[in-house]
Amino acid sequence: MMYEVAVVGAGPAGSATSLAASREGVKTLLLEEHSLVGRPVHCAGIIHPPSFERSGLKVPSDLVQTWIKRVCIYTGLNEPLTDPFKLNLLVVDRERFDQWMAGLAVDSGAKLELSSRVVGVERRGDAWRLLINTPKGVRVEECRVLVAADGVGGSTARLAGIKHRFELASCLQYELEGVKVEDPERIDLYFSSSVAPGGYAWVIPLEEGRRVRVGLGVRGADRPAKYYLDLLVKHLFRGARPTKFFGGCVPVGGPVKPSYGNAILLVGDAASQVNPLTGAGIVGATRCGLIAGKVIAEKLSYPRAEELRVYEKLCDEAVGKGYRRILKARRDLEKLSSGKVRALISGRGLIEDLRHRRYLKAFVKVALHRPSLMLTAIRVFRIRDSILT
């Protein structure tokens, strides 16, 4: 059977692409290699509602595990940078969230096939020929446009001849039960080379603090992520045993280019459409997936690279430019020690300025008192509106 588009991977990126394409009447096949959408779980599930809702979608309340109202930032295990400040976030049940997204695509007309892994890709004339490994054996499907939404470790783009090198963070997360947290509506973030070299750690309360998600991401570390996470858990929740484990690699080097080719698009983690500072990928994947589906529908009659180039441009406007600014600011901040950051912020009242959105005042303080940090301040100032996407 010839499909107009085949989307490989039923995470938020693939489901959003399938949803948008199907809404436009495009005959869409959504392939998921696992037997159940949403498994295995790889991420913490944190979403900034206003950023997500720019996509036109809204997370159903029954998928929300915790509403976060405050955040506390630490520069060491026992060193809060300041008092907790207000920040409205939500934590979703990631497995059910992915199933909800895939359900939207199916309800719009996409065909979802589980336990279907793409093991071969070949371009024949104006069509892609896909070899799909299923429990019943290998079968063949054809499509006019192919979408690689199978993550940073997926093979679809590579099999189609598009190869990229990614800057990766190694991430690991535990769920702990029978623990107590100080504030069940607060997440704690640890930015310290001793806690999570090259990355950061998080503690997310669930079920009013009776259960927590503790995780971290590291880059260029001397030891594996598990070593640092075990130390953190031992310090914060002595005697607690993990009941669930989540892990994986997250691309944090900013969106890759090109993210398109002749009759093919890369979406989500496969295109590194991930916030380079926080590692958050749900918002970027969803927004870029919806863009991909609409572009495919518009360019279906002639889906060559020169026509699909607009996809990358639109994704750039939606999240890419902001992510590249965040990446530059992150690299600047990584050159500063935790002590220098603490001294600068606490000594000049910058937290209060930022808390009350007095961004220009904070910028002027940095420029006047630490001219050497002016460029860093400019970059941090410019990412204020995209930090939560």
HELIX and SHEET records of a PDB file:
HELIX    1   1 PRO A   12  ARG A   23  1                                  12    
HELIX    2   2 PRO A   49  GLU A   53  1                                   5    
HELIX    3   3 SER A   61  LEU A   63  5                                   3    
HELIX    4   4 ARG A   94  ASP A  107  1                                  14    
HELIX    5   5 THR A  156  LEU A  159  1                                   4    
HELIX    6   6 GLU A  207  GLY A  209  5                                   3    
HELIX    7   7 ALA A  225  LEU A  236  1                                  12    
HELIX    8   8 GLY A  268  ALA A  271  5                                   4    
HELIX    9   9 ILE A  282  LYS A  299  1                                  18    
HELIX   10  10 ALA A  305  CYS A  315  1                                  11    
HELIX   11  11 ASP A  316  GLY A  320  3                                   5    
HELIX   12  12 LYS A  321  LEU A  333  1                                  13    
HELIX   13  13 SER A  338  ARG A  348  1                                  11    
HELIX   14  14 LEU A  350  ARG A  355  1                                   6    
HELIX   15  15 TYR A  359  HIS A  369  1                                  11    
HELIX   16  16 PRO A  371  LEU A  373  5                                   3    
HELIX   17  17 MET A  374  ARG A  382  1                                   9    
SHEET    1   A 6 LYS A 111  GLU A 113  0                                        
SHEET    2   A 6 THR A  28  LEU A  31  1                                        
SHEET    3   A 6 MET A   2  VAL A   8  1                                        
SHEET    4   A 6 GLY A 137  ALA A 148  1                                        
SHEET    5   A 6 ALA A 127  THR A 134 -1                                        
SHEET    6   A 6 ARG A 117  ARG A 124 -1                                        
SHEET    1   B 6 LYS A 111  GLU A 113  0                                        
SHEET    2   B 6 THR A  28  LEU A  31  1                                        
SHEET    3   B 6 MET A   2  VAL A   8  1                                        
SHEET    4   B 6 GLY A 137  ALA A 148  1                                        
SHEET    5   B 6 ILE A 264  LEU A 266  1                                        
SHEET    6   B 6 TYR A 260  GLY A 261 -1                                        
SHEET    1   C 8 ILE A  46  ILE A  47  0                                        
SHEET    2   C 8 PHE A  85  VAL A  92 -1                                        
SHEET    3   C 8 VAL A  64  TYR A  74 -1                                        
SHEET    4   C 8 ARG A 186  TYR A 190  1                                        
SHEET    5   C 8 TYR A 200  LEU A 206 -1                                        
SHEET    6   C 8 ARG A 211  VAL A 218 -1                                        
SHEET    7   C 8 LEU A 168  GLU A 177 -1                                        
SHEET    8   C 8 PRO A 242  PRO A 251 -1                                        
END                                                                             
